[in-house]
Amino acid sequence: MLKKQRIVEENFDTIVDSEFAKDVVYGLSQPQKRLSSKYFYNDAGSQLFDLITEQPEYYLTRAETDIIQKYGSQFFTCLEGTPFNLFELGCGNGDKTFNLIENMLSAGQHFSFYPMDISKVAIDGLVKNLHQSFPLLNVQGQLGDYHQFLAQINTLGKQQQNVVLFLGSNIGNYTPAQAAELLGDLKKGLNSGDLLLIGMDLKKDFDRMTAAYNDKNKVTEKFNLNLLSRMNEELGANFDVNKFNHYEIYNPLDNAMQSFLVAIEKQSISLSTINLDIEFDAFETLFVESSHKYSFRDIEILAHKSGFEVVESYTDDKQDFVDSLWRRL
């Protein structure tokens, strides 16, 4: 329960990354404290996520990598060799994208690449690697929250067809309603006939899904707790990460893995930069992420609601994951 709270509005908009500050004020003031999972991905969080993808329990990255290796040169053959703009929302370190681009170039496809990410380290590293490996490829990194680019995607590149990559099950961090809204915003930034390749984790055995978010090396735990460290560093908070536990559970009603940070004792927290004081009761939770899972029927419904049609869906051999190719109507 929120015991006390003081917020000073004066000069609030001048705080570095004021969107983060405002979302923290709002989220920590709710009866169920919550923060958006997009704030995991500062530079430290992005590096921890890269480690998560290497954990044996985390099947998602391996499954999508298999799909890209098997079908990467085929995804966009429907464009019949026409040059296009290739955008990626939330590119991260670009490991999967690097393999995809390699396959696409080997197949003789012609495109300019615009990777987007909130992490400067991720963007700079990917652009450098691509320039070194493919010196003739036009790469223009876009630093920032990809939401800010959605409505203007068709103005960022050349006057030619657009193709958008939204890989890695990033769409799973949104509820179905939020996902439809986000993809609807993306539709506004695209032209009729433009393509979207979107990655989704498929519904499967509950234990396998739960294990993927509870790796034995506790990298996911460190990743989630880094959100507290980020508030300490950027907002002058005094969270003690040792006084919170990481908890994951699959909710079959929402078809989603849900992530919480749980206070192990009663504690008072001060965020000096934004003049906010809050209290956590013992065992009170901070909700930090949902990872929604999909069936093929769910995918068809979401595409239709968002103004797209499914062209083809590509899965790994175990049908753990799908990269679904959509066309903007």
C-alpha positions in Angstrom: 0.0 0.0 0.0 1.2 3.6 -0.8 1.8 5.2 2.6 3.1 8.6 1.6 4.0 10.3 -1.6 5.4 13.7 -2.4 5.9 15.0 -5.9 7.3 18.3 -6.9 6.0 19.3 -10.4 8.2 22.3 -10.7 10.9 21.7 -13.3 9.7 18.1 -13.7 10.0 18.2 -17.5 13.6 19.2 -17.3 14.6 15.9 -15.8 16.8 13.8 -18.1 14.6 11.2 -19.7 11.5 12.8 -18.3 9.3 10.1 -19.8 11.0 7.5 -17.6 10.6 9.8 -14.5 6.9 10.4 -15.2 6.2 6.7 -15.8 8.0 5.9 -12.5 5.9 8.4 -10.6 2.7 7.1 -12.1 3.6 3.4 -11.9 4.8 3.4 -8.3 1.7 5.4 -7.3 -0.8 2.7 -8.4 -2.4 0.2 -6.0 -0.6 -2.5 -7.9 2.8 -0.9 -8.4 4.0 -1.4 -12.0 6.6 -0.3 -14.5 6.8 -0.8 -18.3 9.2 -3.5 -19.4 10.7 -1.1 -22.0 12.7 0.4 -19.2 14.7 -2.8 -18.7 16.7 -1.8 -21.8 19.3 0.7 -20.7 22.8 -0.3 -21.7 23.3 -2.6 -18.7 19.9 -4.2 -19.2 20.6 -4.7 -22.9 23.8 -6.5 -22.1 22.0 -8.7 -19.5 19.3 -9.6 -22.0 22.0 -10.7 -24.4 23.2 -13.1 -21.7 19.6 -14.3 -21.2 19.4 -15.4 -24.8 22.4 -17.7 -24.2 20.9 -19.6 -21.3 19.9 -23.2 -22.0 16.4 -22.7 -20.7 15.7 -19.7 -23.0 14.5 -21.6 -26.2 13.1 -18.5 -27.9 16.3 -17.1 -29.4 17.5 -20.5 -30.6 14.1 -21.3 -32.2 14.0 -17.9 -34.0 17.6 -18.3 -35.1 16.7 -21.7 -36.6 13.8 -20.1 -38.5 16.1 -17.4 -39.9 18.8 -19.8 -40.9 16.2 -22.0 -42.7 14.0 -19.4 -44.3 15.9 -16.1 -44.2 16.6 -15.9 -47.9 12.9 -16.7 -48.6 11.0 -14.2 -46.4 10.8 -11.4 -49.0 11.0 -13.2 -52.3 7.5 -11.8 -53.0 9.1 -8.5 -53.6 10.7 -10.0 -56.7 14.0 -8.2 -56.4 12.6 -4.7 -56.0 14.8 -2.5 -53.8 13.2 -1.7 -50.4 13.8 0.0 -47.0 14.4 -2.5 -44.1 13.5 -1.2 -40.7 14.0 -3.1 -37.4 12.1 -2.2 -34.2 14.2 -2.9 -31.1 17.2 -4.4 -32.8 19.3 -5.1 -29.7 22.7 -6.5 -30.4 21.5 -7.6 -33.8 22.8 -11.2 -33.7 19.7 -12.6 -35.4 19.4 -9.7 -37.8 23.1 -10.1 -38.8 22.3 -13.6 -40.0 19.2 -12.5 -41.7 20.9 -9.7 -43.6 23.7 -12.1 -44.6 21.1 -14.5 -46.1 19.2 -11.7 -47.8 22.3 -10.2 -49.4 23.4 -13.7 -50.5 20.0 -14.1 -52.2 20.6 -10.9 -54.2 18.1 -8.7 -52.4 18.7 -4.9 -52.5 17.8 -2.8 -49.5 18.8 0.0 -47.1 18.8 -0.9 -43.4 17.4 1.3 -40.5 17.9 -0.4 -37.1 16.1 1.2 -34.2 16.9 0.8 -30.5 16.8 2.7 -27.2 20.4 1.5 -26.3 23.2 3.5 -27.8 25.6 0.7 -27.1 23.4 -1.7 -29.1 22.9 0.6 -32.1 26.6 1.7 -32.3 27.8 -1.9 -32.0 25.4 -3.2 -34.7 26.1 -0.4 -37.1 29.9 -0.9 -36.7 29.6 -4.7 -37.3 27.5 -4.3 -40.3 29.7 -1.6 -41.9 32.7 -3.9 -41.4 31.0 -7.0 -42.8 28.9 -5.4 -45.5 30.7 -2.2 -46.5 28.3 -1.6 -49.5 25.2 -1.9 -47.4 23.5 1.5 -46.5 23.0 1.3 -42.7 21.5 4.3 -40.8 21.0 3.6 -37.1 18.1 5.3 -35.3 18.6 5.9 -31.6 15.5 6.1 -29.5 12.3 4.4 -28.3 10.9 2.8 -31.5 7.4 4.0 -30.6 8.5 7.5 -31.7 9.3 6.3 -35.2 6.2 4.2 -36.0 4.0 6.9 -37.6 6.8 8.3 -39.7 8.5 5.1 -41.0 7.5 5.8 -44.5 9.3 9.2 -44.4 12.6 7.9 -43.0 13.8 5.9 -45.9 13.9 6.2 -49.7 10.7 6.4 -51.7 10.3 2.7 -52.2 8.6 -0.3 -50.5 9.0 -0.7 -46.7 9.7 -3.9 -44.8 9.6 -3.9 -41.0 11.2 -6.4 -38.7 9.7 -6.9 -35.2 11.6 -10.0 -34.0 12.4 -11.7 -30.8 8.8 -11.9 -29.4 8.9 -8.2 -28.5 5.2 -8.0 -29.3 4.6 -10.4 -26.4 5.4 -7.6 -23.9 2.1 -6.0 -24.9 -1.4 -7.2 -24.0 -3.4 -8.1 -27.1 -5.2 -4.8 -26.9 -2.0 -2.9 -26.6 -0.4 -4.9 -29.4 -3.3 -4.1 -31.7 -2.9 -0.4 -30.8 0.8 -0.4 -31.4 0.5 -2.3 -34.7 -2.3 0.1 -35.7 0.1 3.0 -35.2 2.7 1.1 -37.3 0.1 0.7 -40.0 -0.4 4.5 -40.2 3.3 4.8 -40.9 3.3 2.3 -43.7 1.9 2.2 -47.2 -0.5 -0.4 -48.6 1.4 -3.5 -49.5 4.3 -2.8 -47.2 5.5 -5.9 -45.2 6.0 -6.7 -41.5 7.9 -9.8 -40.2 6.9 -10.3 -36.6 8.2 -12.8 -34.1 5.9 -14.5 -31.6 6.4 -17.2 -29.0 3.8 -20.0 -29.4 1.7 -21.5 -26.6 3.3 -24.7 -25.2 3.9 -26.7 -22.0 3.7 -24.4 -19.0 6.8 -25.8 -17.3 9.0 -25.1 -20.4 7.7 -21.5 -20.6 8.2 -20.9 -16.9 11.8 -22.3 -17.0 12.7 -20.0 -19.8 12.1 -17.0 -17.4 13.7 -18.7 -14.4 17.2 -19.7 -15.6 19.3 -21.6 -13.1 22.1 -19.0 -13.5 19.7 -16.3 -12.4 20.5 -14.0 -15.3 16.8 -13.1 -15.7 16.7 -12.2 -12.0 19.6 -9.8 -12.5 18.0 -8.4 -15.6 14.8 -7.6 -13.7 16.5 -6.3 -10.6 18.5 -3.9 -12.9 15.3 -1.9 -13.2 15.8 -1.0 -9.5 19.4 -0.1 -10.2 18.4 2.1 -13.1 16.1 4.1 -10.8 18.9 4.4 -8.3 21.3 5.7 -10.9 18.9 8.0 -12.9 16.3 9.1 -10.3 18.4 9.1 -7.1 16.5 6.2 -5.6 17.7 4.1 -2.7 16.5 0.6 -3.6 18.5 -2.2 -2.1 18.3 -4.9 -4.7 19.1 -7.5 -2.1 15.7 -6.8 -0.5 13.7 -7.9 -3.5 13.1 -11.3 -5.1 12.4 -12.1 -8.7 9.1 -14.1 -9.3 7.7 -15.5 -12.5 4.4 -17.2 -13.1 2.4 -18.3 -16.2 -1.1 -17.0 -16.2 -3.3 -19.2 -18.4 -6.2 -16.7 -18.3 -4.0 -14.1 -20.0 -1.8 -16.5 -21.9 1.2 -14.8 -20.5 4.3 -15.2 -18.4 4.1 -12.5 -15.7 7.2 -11.0 -13.9 7.2 -9.4 -10.5 9.8 -8.0 -8.1 8.7 -8.9 -4.5 9.8 -6.9 -1.5 11.1 -9.3 1.2 10.5 -6.9 4.0 8.8 -3.6 4.7 10.9 -0.7 3.4 10.7 3.0 2.6 12.1 4.2 -0.7 13.1 7.7 -1.6 13.6 8.9 -5.2 15.4 12.2 -4.6 15.6 13.4 -8.2 11.9 13.5 -8.5 11.0 14.1 -4.9 9.0 11.0 -4.5 8.7 8.9 -1.3 7.0 5.5 -1.4 6.7 2.5 0.9 6.7 -1.2 0.2 5.0 -3.6 2.6 6.6 -7.0 3.1 5.8 -9.2 0.2 4.3 -6.4 -1.8 4.9 -6.8 -5.6 6.1 -4.6 -8.4 4.8 -5.8 -11.7 7.4 -5.4 -14.4 6.5 -7.5 -17.4 4.1 -9.7 -19.3 5.2 -12.0 -22.1 2.2 -13.1 -24.0 2.0 -16.3 -26.0 0.1 -16.9 -29.1 -1.7 -19.6 -31.2 -1.9 -19.4 -35.0 -5.6 -18.4 -34.6 -4.5 -15.6 -32.2 -2.0 -14.4 -34.8 -4.7 -14.2 -37.5 -7.0 -12.2 -35.2 -4.3 -9.7 -34.2 -3.2 -9.2 -37.8 -6.8 -8.5 -38.9 -7.5 -6.1 -36.0 -4.3 -4.2 -36.8 -5.0 -3.7 -40.5 -2.7 -6.4 -41.9 -3.2 -9.8 -43.5 -1.0 -12.9 -42.8 1.0 -13.8 -45.9 3.0 -16.8 -44.5 4.1 -18.1 -41.1 7.5 -19.7 -40.6 8.2 -22.0 -37.6 11.1 -23.9 -36.2 11.0 -27.7 -36.3 9.6 -28.0 -32.7 7.0 -25.3 -33.4 8.1 -23.3 -30.4 8.3 -20.0 -32.2 6.9 -18.3 -35.3 8.1 -15.5 -37.6 4.9 -14.4 -39.3 5.0 -12.3 -42.5 2.2 -9.8 -42.7 1.1 -7.4 -45.5 -0.3 -4.0 -44.7 -3.8 -3.6 -46.2 
